[in-house]
Amino acid sequence: MGSLGTQSPNAFNTSPHQQPIEEKSEREKKIEEWLPINADRSAKWWYSTFHNVTAMVGAGVLGLPYSLADLGCYSTIGWTASVHKGVQNGVQYSNKAHTTTGTLFNFFNALGSVAFAYAGHNVVLEIQATIPSTPQKPSKIPMWRGVVVAYIVVALCYFPVAIIGYLVFGNEVKDNILISLEKPAWLIAMANFFVVLHVIGSYQIYAMPVFDMIEGVLVKNLNFNPSKILRFVVRNVYVAFTMFIAISFPFFGGLLGFFGGFAFAPTTYFLPCIMWLAIYKPKRFGLSWCTNWICIVLGLCIMILSPIGALRNIILEAKTYKFYS
């Protein structure tokens, strides 16, 4: 009994599987410093604006006029060129499909395209993780400011190209409005060049969680040596693989709708609401409670219905598609 009194209090709280932070090996410290998720938080509030705009204003903006047809930087080129081109002769604003079934499935696909265009919330935590946060100055304050400014910029990019593109071309607008414009060739080439520049940046933001996961598994589980070479190889292989898939299956409109509904609708429209309800537990049937549940129901509907319409469109396009033709 006497010997028990001389033991450190921590002796009873340490299990063989627990390792205090100060006793981490040099390798573990090196891995933690190497992984991007543990990087220093030194970003400003306007960084979140840039990252949110980059994450949201992507290829989805090019498909918004097409979505509007089904629903009833390069974005500026899209709508200004459409204005210059003028309303086309014989333009129609009726549904593209000639059957009720076709109209319904196109509507589902359009919902997914819109969901894709306004996504970005699946990387919002990655963005906020770069902003300094203390109990006195939590990161949510500058993050909120940046998000508000980002959505203003997004609205300025999206609404003109969606409305004017549909007004000019009607239900004949392509799922990529740059295809509908056709001329002048130099302007279309410039717009596509801007798209490439933008996607180079937005791809990095969207893929960062995947990069973190792959690199973490390689260095922690498979004992790869953390290095710049490993990061360079892993990320380039991943980009090359996704590029190969994209080139092999270039169903632009259908894929926008599918991933917008299946992948982005949950992380954008209803999972945040579920987490908010679970954490804050607002009063049942109150305004906040009802608003979140409406978002949850709508998000679930988009997640279920959009992939159905998108897959139908992909199947129809695949009937006449030839690989790399």
N, C-alpha and C positions, 0 to 999 in steps of 0.2 A: 504493500500500500504506500509505503514511504517513497518508493521509486516513482510512483505515478505522479506525485506532487511535484517532481522536478522536471517533468516533461513539458515541452512547449505546447501551448494551446493549439497550435497549428498541426500538431502531430495527429490529433483526432480528426482533422478535416481534410487530410491529404490521402487520396486513394492512389494505388499504383498506376492508374490510367490518367491521372491528372498531372499536368506539368506547369508549374508557375511560369509566368511570362518571362521573368528574369533568367530562368534556366533553359530557355529555348536554345537549340543548337544554332551554330553559325549558319548552317544551311537553311533552317527555317526562317531565320531573320532575313537572309538574303532573298528567299522566295517572297516573303511578305513585302519587302521593299520593291521587288521587281514587278509584282502584280499591279496592274493599273488601278484596281479597286482600292488599293491602299495608298494611292498617291496623295500628295499634299493638297489641301483644300485652299486654293488661293484665288478662285474665280470671283468676278464681280457680277452684279445683278444683270447687266446687259449681256453677259455671256449667255445667260439662260435664254434671253430673247433670241440671240443668233442661233443657238442650238435648237430651240423649239421651232423656229422658222425653218431651219434647215431640215429638221426631222419631218415637219408636216408638209411644207410646200415641195413636193417631189413630183414624180411622174403622175401622181393622181390628178394634178391640176390639168393635165392634158386631156384627161378622160371626162372631166366634168361636163362639157357641153353634150357629149354623147350620153352621159347619165341623165342630164336634163331632158334629152330627147326621149329617153325611156321613161322618165318620171313625168313627164309632160314637159423682172429680169427677163425670161422666155414667156411668162404669162402675159406680160405687157406686149411683147411681139405678137402673141396669139390674138389678143383682142384688138390691137391697133391695126394689124393686117386685115383682120376680119372687117373692121369698120371701113378701111380703104377699099376692100373688095366689094362691099355693099351687099344688100340683100339679093340673093340669087333668084333668077327667074323661075317661076313655078315652085317656089319654096313652100313646103307643107309642114304643118306642126302637129299633124295627127300621129297616132301610134305607128311605129315602124312595122310591127307584126300585123298579120292579116287575120289572126285567130285570137280568141280570148286566152287560150292557153299560152300562146307565144307572148302576148302582151303581159300576162302575169309573170312568166319566167323572166322576161326582160326587166320588169319592175323589180323583181328580187335581185337580179344582178346589178341593177343601178343602185340599189340601196347599199350593196357591198362596195361599189366604187366610191360612193360618197363617204362611207365609213373609212375606206382606205385613205381618201383625200384628207380627212380630218383626224387621222390617227396621229400617233406620236407620243401618247401617254405611256406606252410600254417602255420608253427610255427616259421618262421624266425623272425617275429616281437616280439614274446614272448622271443626268444633268445636274440635279440638285446636290449630288454627292461631291461636286467640284467646288461648291460654295462654302466658305467658312461658316461654322455654326457653333454658337455658345448659348448657354441658358439665357444670357442677357440679350443676345442678338441671334435668334434662331434663323436658320437658313430659309425658312418658309416665307419670311417677309420679303427679301430680295427676289426669291424665286417667284412669288406671286406677282410682283411688279414686272418681272421679265416676261412672265406668261401672258399678262394682259397686253403688253406692248406687242408680243409675238402674234397674238390673235388679231390685233388690229392690222398688222402687216399682212397676215394670212388672208384676212377678208379683202384687203386691197388687191391681192394677187388673184384670189379665187373668183369673186363675184363678177368682175368685168368679163373675164374670159369665158365663164360659164354662161352668162346671160347673153352677151353679144355673139358668142360663137353659135349658140342655139338660134338666136334671132336671125343670123345671116344664113345659116345652112339648113335650119329646120331639122327634120328627122333624117336627112341625108348626111348629117355630120358623122365623120368617122370616129372610132373610139380613141384616136389620137388626132386632135384638131390640126396638127401640123400637116397631116396627110391631106386633109380637106383643103387647106390653103393652096397647096401645089406651087403657086408662083407668088413672088419672084424667088427663084431658086437660091440666090445668095442669102436672102432673108431667112428662108427655111433652114439653110445650112447653119446660119448664125444661131438661130434658135436651138437647133439640135446641139450645137457646140456648147451653148449655155446649159442645156440639160445635162450634158456630160460633166461639165464642171461642177454643177450642183450635186449630181448624184455621187460624184467622187467624195464630196463632203458628207452628204446625208447617209451614204452607205456606211461610213465609218461610225457614225452615231448609232445607227440601227444595229450594226453588227458588234458593237462593243460588248454587250452582255455575252454574246456567243464567244467572242475572242477570250473574254475573261474565263468562261467556263472551260473552253478547250485547253487554254494555257495552264489553268489551275490543275486540271486532270493530268496533263503531261508532266508537270514538274513535281506535283505532290504524290500522285499515284504511280506514275510510270518512271519516276526518278530521272527525268530529263534535266539537263543542266540549264538553269534559267539564263538566257543570253539574248542579245539582240538578233543573232542569227536564227535562233529558234523562233522568235517572234516574227521575223521577216518571212521565214519559210511557212509557218503555220498560217499566217494571215493571207499570204499570196496563194497558197494552195486552196484555202477556203474560198477566196474571191474567184479563182480560176474555176473551181467546181460549180459555184453558183452561176457564173457567166456561161459555162457550158450548158447548164440546165436551161437558162434563159434563152440562149440561142437555139437550143433544140426544140423548145416549146414556146414559140413567140406568140402566144394568145393573149395579147395585151389587155383587152377589155375583160375577157373571162377571168384571167388571173388576178386583175385588180379586184373584181367582185368577189372572187373566192377568198383571197387572203384578207381583203377588207372585212368580210363577214366572219370567217373562221378564226383568223389570227388576231386582228386588230380590234374588232368589236368587243371581245371580252375585256381586254386590258384598257380600253378607252371608255366604254359605256356602262358596264355593270360590275366588274370586279372592284373598282374603286368605291362604288356605292355600297357593295356588300361589306367591304372592310370598314367603311365609315360607320355603317349601322352597327357593326360588331364592336367597334371601339367606343363610340360615343353614346350608343343606345338612346336615341332621341325618343321623345314621347310618342307612343303609338297613335297613328292617325293624325299626328301633327303635320305642319307644312313640310318640314324637312323629311320626316318619315315617308310621307306620301310622294314627295318629289323624287326621293331616292328609289323608291319602289317602282315608280313609273319608268325611271331610267333603266332599272334592272329588267323589267318586263320588255321594254323596247329593245334593249341590248340583246336579250336572249332571242327575241324574234329575228333580229338582224343576223345573229350568229347562226341560226337554224335555216332561215329562208335564203339568205344571200348565196351560200355555197351551192344550194340546189339550182338556182337560176344560173349561176356562173358555170357549173359543171355541164349543164345542158348546152350553153353557148359554146363551151370548149369542145364538146362532143360533135356539135354541128359543124364547127370550123375544122375539126380534125378529119372529117369525112373527105375533104378535098385538099388536105394539107400533105405536102411531101417534104421530108426532112431536108433542110439546107437547100431548098429549091430557090 
